């Protein structure tokens, strides 16, 4: 009698950090990474949500509370990982946020929050991770289709994502010779709690979702699991000849 040998997952033995891993795309990616054999650290600002996320992942995951826009919090996150003797094979700088503020109504508070989390947070999440990165490590930055197109009342958020795109191009050059690669994963409209809560503030969530569907050649919005599937590709050795690139997972919305 022979015993069936199941193939190892694409991330078998790898260790990943996913910021903003307590919900949405980050949580879906954490689940997929673990299913593919990785051990995953997730971060977020709310301990209760992190605890729920770890429970839902079901093993091989550890939560570390922290705000990526706070450099002391980032130092704490990496000190915990280092103290546990871990190196990092994957850094998924995914934490981000935005608000609907049209020109003429942009607030200093909203501007500072978006740039502090999306831009500053991404820069220092990656920079502070460098001493822990393994040869051949994969850095994934969460961009957005909005970084490549105009979006009404969303210019500040869109500008932060345009910055993310250039980070990958420039950092690919900075990392020349290290074998570390950096790429951007840019979703379109996706049914995350962040997007749904944002649309709730307009009082017209269903109309907005229908508008996204109408703009997509696939006539629908995305699911976090669909974005996570592409994150696995970028995290795995299947993408070892990619760096400085951007992959859109947007149902074609920004492509046509």
N, C-alpha and C positions, 0 to 999 in steps of 0.2 A: 504494500500500500504506500503510495507516495503522498507526501504532504505538499499542498500548494504553497508556493512561496510568493507572497505579495510583494510587488515592486516597491522600492523605497520611494517616498515622496520627493518632489523636486527640491524641497528645502530641508531634506533630512540632515540633522545635525547642525543646522544653522541657527544663529541667535539674532533676533531682530528687535529693534525699538520702533514703535509706532506712536507718534505723538497724536493727540486727539483720538486715542484708540478706544474711548469709552462709548462711542455711538457712531452711527452712519457708516461712511466709507472706512474709517479707521477700525471700527469694530468688525465689520464684515471682512476686512483684510486680515485682522488678527485671527479670526476663525479659520480663514483659508490657509494662512501661514502655518498654524498649528496642525491643521489637517494634512498639510504637505510635509510635516515632520520637524518644523521649527519650534524653538522655545521663543516666546514673545514677551517683551516688556511693553506695557501700554502706559501712556500718561494722559492726564486730564486734570481739570481744575477742581472737580467735585468728587470727593472720596466715595460718597454713596453710589454714584454712577459707575465709578471704577470697580467697586466691589461687585455690583450687579453684572458688569461686563465680564469680569474674570469668572464669575459663577457660570455665566452663559457660555463662555468659551470651553469650560469643562476640563481644564488641565493644561500643563505646560505654558502657563501664562502668569505674569506677575505684574501688579499695578504699582506705580509710583506716582503719587500726587505731585503736580507741579504745573506752573503757568509758564509757557515757553517764552513769554515776553519778559519774564523776570529772570535775570541772569543767575541770581543766587539759587533759584529753583532748578535751573538747568544744571548748575554745579552739583546740587544735591542728587539729581537724577543720575548723573554720570558717576558720582562717588559711590552710590549704592551699587550700580552695575560693576564698577571696578572692585569694590570690596567683596563682591560675590565671585570674583575671579573670572568674570566673563569678558570675552571680546565681542565685538559686534560685526556681524557679516552683512547686516541690512539695517539701514536707517531710513525710515519712511517719515519724512517731515510733512505731516499731514494736517496738523492743527491749523485752523483758520476760521475766519468769521467775516461778516459784512453786514451792512445796513443799506436800506433803500433810502437814498438821499439825492434828489435831483439837484443840478446846478442852481444856485440861488437859495438852496436849503441845506447845503452841506455844513455840518457842524464841526467845530474843532475837536470835540470829544469823539465823534464818530471817525473822523480822519485819523486821529492819534491811535485810537483803539485798533483800527484795521491795519495800519502800518506797523504798529508795535507787535501785534500777533503774527500777521501774515508775512511781513518783510523782516523786521528785526528778529522775530522768533525763529524764522527759517534760517537766517544767517547764523545765529549763534547755536541753534540746535545742531547744525552741520559742523560748524567750526569746532565746537567743544567735543564733538564725537570723534574727531580725527585721531586722537591718541589711542582710541579703543578699536579702531577699524582694522579688520584683517586684510591681508593682501587679497585683491580681487573683490573687495566689498562693493555692495550696490547701495547707492544713495538714490532715493526716490523723492521727488518734490511734487506736492500736489499743486497743480496749476488749475486752469479753468478755460473752457471755451471762451469765456468773457474776456480773457486776456488778449484775444485775437480779433475781437469784433466789438462794435459799439453796443451798449446795453443801457437803455433809458434808466435813469435814477440809480445807476450802479457803477458810476465812473470811478469812484475811489477804490472799491473792491476790485474792479477790473484792472486798475493801474497796479495794484499790489500783485496781481497774477501775471501781468506783463513783466514786472520785475523778476518774478520767479523764473520766467522763461529765460531771461538773460543770465540769471545766476547759473543755470545749468550750462549754458554756452561758455561762460567765462570760467566757471569752476572746472569744466572738463579740461581746459588749458592749464589751470593752476595745478591740477592733479596729474598732469602728464608725467609718465614714468612711474607712477605709484601702483598701477593696475586697478585703482579704485575708479569706478564709473559713476556718473551722475546723470539722471534722466528725469524728465517731467512727465507726469501722468495727468492729463487734463480732461476731467469729466465735463459733460454737459449737464443739463437739468437732471437731477437724480433725487429720488424720493428719500432724502435723508431728513432726520428731525430738524436739522439746521435750516434747510430750505423750506420745509413745511411750516415751521414756526415763523420764519421770515415772511412768507406769503400770508400767514394769518394776520400779520400786522396791517395788511392792506385791506382786509375785510373781503377779499375777492380771491381766495385761494384756488377754488375750482376753476374760475375763469383764467387765472394765470397758468395753471397746469394745462388747461386746454390749449392755451396760446403756445406753450412749449411743444405740445404734441403737434400742433399745426405747423410749427417751424421745422420739425424733424422729418427727414425722408422716411424714417421708420414709424412716424406717426405716434410716438409715445415717449414718455420720459424713461430714464434709466433706473435700474435697481442697484443698490449698493453692492450686491453680490457680483454684478457684471463688471463693476469697476475693480473689485477685489481680484477677479480672475486675471485682469491685466496686470495688477500689482504683483501677483505671483510670478508672472512672466518676467517682469523687470527685476524682481528680487532673485530670480533663479539663474542658473548657468545657461539657460536658453538665450539670454540676452547679453552674453559676454562680449559681443562685438558692437555694443551700443553704448555711446556716451555723448552727452550734449544734445540728446534728441528729445523730442516731445511726441507722445502718443496721445491722440484724441480718442476718448471713449464717450462720444456725444451724440450717437445716433445720426451722425452726418450734419448736425445742426450748423456747425461753423465751417463746414466743408463745401457747401453748395450755395 
